[in-house]
Each structure stands twice: as C-alpha cells, then as structure tokens.
C-alpha cells in the first residue's frame, strides 16, 4: 500500500504541474480578484475532485464507458465552456485575466460554484480516476474501496496544495502587469489562444473511457 501511495503521489504531482483548465481558471481568478478569490475558487475545484473520486469508487463513472453518448455530451459541454472563456478573452473590449477588474468581482458563492463547474466539466478527471487508481491497488490486501479512497485522497491533497500555492503566488503578477499595458494585451490574446486550443483538443479527442478490471 505504501508503494501505491508513493506512486500515485508522484503521478499526481506531475499532473498538477501540467497546465490545464483548472490551473488556468485559478490563476486568472487569483490575479483578477486576489488570493482570497483564488482560494475560494480552489475549494470548488477540490469539491469537484472529491465528487469524481466518490463516483469512481462507487463505480458510477463506468457509465461513461457503457454509454458513450454521456461521455461525449459532457466532453462537448466542457469544450463549449472553454470556448466561451476564450471568446471573452479576445473579443473587442475584452480585458486580460491578469488585469484587476473591480466591476467583475464575484461573490464567494459564485466563485465557489465556478470553480466546481470548471472541474466537473473536465471529464478527463473521471476517466483518470477510473483508469489510474486500479494500477496502484493491491487486490491481495482486500478492501478495494478503502484503498481507492486512500489513493484518491492523496491525489486530491497534492492537487489542492499545489494549486493553492499557484493561486497565492499568481496574485503578485497583477501589480507587475498593471504597469505594462502592452503585456496585458499580449497575455489576453495568449490566454484566449490557450483556452481555444484546449477546447478544440477536448472536442476532437476521440478517446473512450477505459474500464478497470
């Protein structure tokens, strides 16, 4: 069990350091509204991880494998959401995610909901749990459900901790970029391109859910 915990900890660290929708949202929110807003959003993301983990451990994510339409629908919904974020970044009159905007400040409840929404619209998280956790489970030890919960908890802890550090440090960029409007414009288009690229990749990805034996 110890080897499994160490293994999934290393995999989780590599995953969280790879830029994705959750990281992009948290960085954007932290720099737009400050560290507190980023951390509140992070609690929503963490709840999303927990929901997917619980669903995986109970076997509910197998629906994605048995009902391909459900997997496709959620994937396309996530892609549409990312495209919407991309459009808001590059549309005429749009502002940079790194630019403080007083009028765009959201209440804690909405920050939490948006963090949760961003996480839940990433079906790869569900598939990741379904295909990754079984690789670190020792069936000879029994208690597969307990092992799954323990391994998943390690992933959530690492993901939350690292994303929290990123959200806290991201806020310091606001003052730096506020004095450099050209960089703000460059960042706005770069962020839009990244979000659009992720959305297209997610929408065109033809991979299917894998069932763990």
N, C-alpha and C positions, 0 to 999 in steps of 0.2 A: 504494500500500500504506500509505503514511503517513496519508493521509486516512482510510482504513478503520480504522486503529488508533486514531486520534483519535476517530472517530465511535463506535466500539464502546466506547471508554473513557468517553465522556460518557453513553451509554445505560446502561452497567454501573453508573456512579455513581448515576444516577437510580434504578435498580432496587434497589441495595443499601440505599439510604436509605428505601425503602418498606418498612414493617413487614410481615413475613411469618413463616411457621413457623420458618425458620432463625434469624432475629433474635430471635424470642420465646423460643426454646429457649436460645440462647446467653446472653441477658440473664438468664433465670431461673436457669440453671446457675451463672453467674458470681456472682450475688448470693446464691445458696443456699450454694455451696461456696467461693467466692473466685475470684480472677482466674485462678489456675493451672488450676482445673477448667474454667473457661470457655474457656481457650485450648486445653486438651486436646480438649474437645468440638469446637472450631473446626477442629482437624486432621481430625476425622472428616467434618465438613461439606465441607472443602476436597477431601478424597478423593472425596466424592460428586460434587462439581462435575467433578473430573477424570475419573471413570468415565463420566459423562454426555457429557462432551466427546469422550472417546475413542470412545464408542459412536456419537456423531453423525458424527464424522469417518470412521468406518468404514462408515457407512450403516445401522447396526443399528437406530436409532430409527425407521426407516421402518416397522418392524413395527407401531408404534402407528397408523400411517395405514392399512396394509393389513389389520391385524387389530384392528378397533375394540374387540373384547372385551378384548384385552390392555391397551389404554389405559384402558378403563372399570374393569377389575379393579384396576389399580394406583391409579387415582384414588380408588376407593371404599376401598381399604386405607388410603390416606393420610388420608381423611376420618375413618375409624373410629379411627385412632390419635390424631388431634386431639381427637375427642370423648372419648376415654379420658382424655387430659390435662385436658380441660375439666372432666370429672366429678371428677377428683382434686383440682381446684382449688376446687370449690364444694360437694363432699359434706360432710355433717356431720363435724366434727372435722378437716376439711382445713386445710392451712396455706398461707400465701402464698408465692409463688415468691420474693418479696423478703425472706422471713424466714429467717435462718440456722437450719439444722436439722442437728444433729450426727448424729442417727440415720439420716439419709438420705444421708450421704456415700457416694459411689460410687467404686470403684477406677478408676484411669486407663483400664484396658482397657474397662470398661463405659461410661465417659464418651465414649471414642472411638467405640465401637460405636453409642451412642445418637445421637451427632452425625451419624454416617454414615447411620443408619437414618432420622433426621428428614429428611435431604437427599434420600435415594433415594426416599422416599415422596411426593415432590413432583414428579409427572410434568410439571408445567408447565416445569420446568427443561430436560427433554429436548426438549420442544416448542419452547421458547425458542431453544435452540441450533439446532434444525433449521430454524426459520423466520427467525431473526435473522442468523446468520452469513453465509448466501448474499448478503445485502444489501450486505455490505462486501467481498465477494470480487471481484477484478478478473480475469475469466477470460482476458483478453489476456496477463496475466502468467504464466499457467500455474501448475503446482504448486498446484492447488486444495487438496490435503491439507495442504501446508505452510502455506498462507495460513489455512486453517481452524484449524490448531493454534495459529498465532501469535495470531489474533484471540481464540480461546477462552482462551488463556493470559492475555491482557490482562484479560478478564472475571474469571477466577479470581483473578488478582493483586489487582485492585481489590476484589473481593468479600471476599477473605480479609483484606486490610489494613483495610478499613473495619469489618468485623465484629470484627476483633481490637481495634480502638480502642474499639468499643462494649462489648465484653466486659470490657475493662480498666476503663473508666470506670463501668460498671454496678455493680461491686462496692462503690463508695463509698456507694451508696444504702442498703446494709444497716444501717449504724450509724444513719443518719438515721431510717429507718422503724422500727428496733427500739425507739426511744423513743416511738413513736406507734402504739400497737396499733390504734387506730381506722382509721388509714390502711392498715395491713396488711390489715385485714378488707375495706376498700373495694377495695384492689388485688387481693385474692384473687378477689372476685366479678367485677371488671372483667376480669381475665385469663381467667377462665372464660368470660365472655361473648364476649371476642375470639376465643378458641380455638374456641368453639362456632360463632360466626359464620363463621369461615374454613372450618371443617369443612362446614357446610351449603352454603356457596357452592361449595366444591370438589366436593361430592357432586352438587349440582344443576346444575353447569355442563355444558352440552350441546355445548360447542365440540369440534371434532375436530382431530386432528393435521393439519398442513399439510405437503405435500411440496414441497421446494425444487426448482426447475427446474435 
